[in-house]
Amino acid sequence: MTPHHRHQTPANQPISANRGALLRTIAHLWPYIWPSDRRDLKLRVIGAMLLLVAAKFATIAVPFTFKYATDALAGHNTAPAEVSGWLTWVVAAPIAMTLAYGGMRMLMAALTQGRDAVFAKVAMHAVRRLAYRTFVHMHDLSLRFHLERKTGGLTRVLERGRNAIETIVRMVILQLAPTIIEVALVAAVLAVHFDWRYVVVIVGTVVLYMGWTYNATEWRIGIRRKMNDSDTDANVKAIDSLLNYETVKYFSAEEREAARYDRAMARYEDASVKSYTSLSVLNAGQAIIFTVGLAGAMVMCAYEVRAGSKTSTP
């Protein structure tokens, strides 16, 4: 990367890890996801979004093909009224609709993998630019920092940072955006084939799910940071002790170094237990919210089927 590129690096303001939050982190990473000086990467982001939308339409179509195949096997023709002629026969044919079901699932998988392949260069370019910026910043630090630095901890932080950046960049485009699009499509289908109450239940469930996930994630950030700090401290003691092997041997300090390392690992153990416990709380809350929303929609549907306003072959 040339010095010219170095001056074009966005987000010149420092980012403090101590004040790290999910939305703030995403906002700081956005210039790397949508770089102003790389038209080709912008086109890749747009292409990935188009494939994403197409994959979601294929996802929505899968239940319909399954429905038509099941109804055709039961001897019911549930083709839409606007479908006529040979298309009616195709929709009513069990084999044809079963093949369509399999084809839609394959199309959905192909579009999803294509989206990941198109977006890969964007994600890795963001990782590269941020890694470059970090590397340059380290060389700009004072001599005192380099004389006192802990090599083991520094390399651990750099490795963890690269992995985290890639995860967050992929999360913004490949998880957050697809969820919003899919919820909108599902709400539209429910509004057309059922009524507004189902839309309220589903949208309410998704809002509660996202709210719980966001707040629990913000809570877990502090716990995870303590876990990472403990891991870094243990790695510092292990690497620095091995780099100074002769000194440790000269002073017969093997037991002392082992005790220091064990204390660091004890802190890491405690932080890890808290991290995994908080993850269990997050997953349990998500499962409860999802199950309550699903049960609510199923109860409404069962009540309407019993009352005769809804049937198994609408």
N, C-alpha and C positions, 0 to 999 in steps of 0.2 A: 504494500500500500504506500502510495507516494505522500509527501508532505502536504500536497494539495488536498488530498482526501482527509488528511488529519484535521485541517482547518474546517472542513465541512461537517465534522462530527456533531450531531445534534445533542441537545440536552447538556449544555456546558455547565449548568449548575450542579453542585455536588449532591449526591443522593445518600442520605444517612440510613444505614441499615437499622439503627435504633428506632427510627420512626417509620419503618417499612410497613406498608399496608397494601392490600391486594389491588384496590382501584388505583392508588397512587403509583404503584409499581407498573401496572398496565399502561397508565398514562405516560410514564417516562419511557417505556419500551416502544410505544407506538411509532415514533420517528424511525425506529429501526425496522419495524414491520412494513411501514409505508415510506421508504426513503425517497426524499425529494429529488435526488440526483440519479436514480435508477429506474428508468421507465420500464425496463424489462421485468424488474421485480414487481412493479405495480401491476403489470399485465398478468403476472403469475398469481398475484393475490386475487385479481378480478376473475381469472380463470378458475381458481380454486373455489371461489364463491359460487360461480355458475355451476360447477360440478356438484357442489354442496346442495344447491337448490334442486338440481335434477335428481340427486340421490334421495332427497326428502320426498319429492313427488313419487319416486319409485317406492319408497317406504310406505307412503299413504296408499298406493295402488295395490300393494300386496294383500291386505285384508279383503279388498273387494274381489280380487281373483279367487281367493280362498272361499269367500262367501258364495260366489257364482258356481264354483266347482262343487261345493257341498250341496247347494240347492239343486243343481242339475242331477247329482247322484240321488237325491231324495225325490226326484220327479217333478220339481217345481221350476218354472221358468221365471226368474226374477230379474230378467234383463230390463234396463231402463226403457221407458216408453218411447224415447226418441230413437232407440236402436231398432232397425227393421231389416227385413230381407235376410241375406246370408249371415249378417252380423248377429241376428237373433239366434240362428242355429249355432253359431260359434259360442256365444255366451251360454247357451243352454246345453252345450256338449260337455260332458264331464271330463273327457280326456283332454279336449282343447283347453279348458279352463285350468286343469291341473298342470298342463304344460306351461300355461301363461303364469301360473303361480310360481313355478320353478324358475321361469325366465325372469320374472320381476325380482325375485330374490338374487339371482345371478347379476342382473343389471344393477341392483342396489349395491352389491358387494364390489362390482367393477368400478362404479362411479366413486364409491368411497375410497378405494385404493388409488384410483386415478387422482382424486383430490389430494391425498397425502403425498403422492409422487410429485405433483405440480408444486405444492407448497413447500416441499423439502428444501429447495434452494433458498427460499425466503427465510426460513427458520435458521438454516445454517449460516447464511450471510449475516443475520443479526447476531448470532453467537460469535462469528469471526470479528465483526466490528467492535463489539463490546469487549471481547478478549484482547483485541489490539489496543483499545483505549486503556484497559487496565494495565497491560504490559508497559505502555508508554508512561502511565502515571507512576508505576513503581520505579522506573528509572529517573523520574523527576523528583523523587523523594530524597530527603537529606542523607548525608553519609552516616549520620547517627542511626537512622532507621536501619540501614543495611548492616551496620556493625552489630546492632542489637536484635535484628530480626530473628524470628524462629522459623527456620526453613521448613520444618515438617508441618507446622500450622499454616504457613503461607501457601504451600502447595495444596494442602487440603481445602483451603478456602477457595482457591482458584478453580480447582476441579469441581467443587460443589456449586460454585457460581455458574460455570458453563452449563452444567446439567440443569440447573434451575431456570436459566434463561431460555433454554430450548423448550423446557416443559411449559413455561408461561406463554411463550410466543405461540406454541401450538394450541394451548388452551384457549387463547383469545379467538383465533380464527376457526379452529376445528372442533371446539366444544361449546363455547358460549354462543356464537352465532348460529350453529345448527340447532341448538336447543330453542332459541327464540323463533326461528323459522318453523320448526316442527310444531311448536305449540300453536302458532298462528294457523298452520294448515289443519291441524287436528280440530281446533276450535271451529274453523270454517266447515269442516265435514260434519261435526256434531250439530252445528246450527242448521245445516241443510237437512240432515237425516233424522235428527231428534228435535230438541228445542233449546231455548236459551238457558234453561236450568242446568242442563248438562255442561254447557259452556262455562257457566258460573262455577260449578263444582270443579271442573278440570283446571280452569285458570286459577281459581283460589288455591287448589292443591299445589300447582306449580309455583305460585307466588310464595306460599308458606314454605315450600321445599327450598326455593332459592334463598329466601330470607334466613331460614335456619342454617343452610349451608354457609352463607356468607358470614353470619355472626359467629358460628362455630369455628369457621376457618380463621377469622380474625382472632378469636380466643386462642386457637391452637398455634398461631404464629409465635407468640411469646414462649410457649412450651417448646416448640420445635427449635426456636433460637437457642434456648438453654441446652437442649440436646446437642445441637451443632457445636456450641461453644465447648461443651464437655468433650465431644469427640475430637475437636481441634486440639484441646489441651492435652488429651491422651496421646494424640499423634505427635505433638510437639515433643513431649517427653520421650517417646519411643525413638523418634528419628534423631533428636539431638544427642540422646544417650549413645546411640549406635555410631553417630559421626565422631563422638569423642570417646571411642572405645578405649584407647590407650590411657586417657586420663582416668577413666572409671577404674580400669585395672590397676593403675599405679597407686590410687588411693584406696583400693579394695572396697569400692563403693557399690558393688553389685547389689547387695541387699537393700541399700538405701535407694538406689535407682528403681529397683523392682517395687519397693513400697510406694514411692512417688507415683509410679505408673499405675499401681493398683488403686491408689486413692482417686486418681483421675478417672479410671475405669468405673469405680464405684459411683462417682457423680454421673458418669454417662449412663450407667445402669439405671439409676434412679430417674434421670430425665427421660430415658427411653420408655420406662414403664408408664410414666405420666403421659408421654406422647401417644403410645398405643392405647392407653385407657381413654384419652380424649378422642382418639379416632373411633373407638368403639361407641362412645357417646354420640358422635357425629353420625355414624352409620345407623345406629339404633333410631335416632330421631328422624333421619331420612326415611327409613323403612316404615316407621309408624305413620308419618305424614302421607306417604305414598299409599299405604294400605287403607287408611281411613278414607282418602279421596276415592280410591278404587271401589271400596265397599259402598260408599255413598252413591256412586253412579250405578253400581250393580243393583242396589236396593231400589232406586227409582225405576230402573228398567224392569226389574222383576215385578214391581207393583203395577206398572203399566201393562205388562204382558198378562198379568192375572186379571186386570180390569178389562182387557180386550182392546185397549187403545194401541198396543204394540203387539206384533206377532213375530214369530221366528223367521218369517219370510216377508219382510216389508216390501 
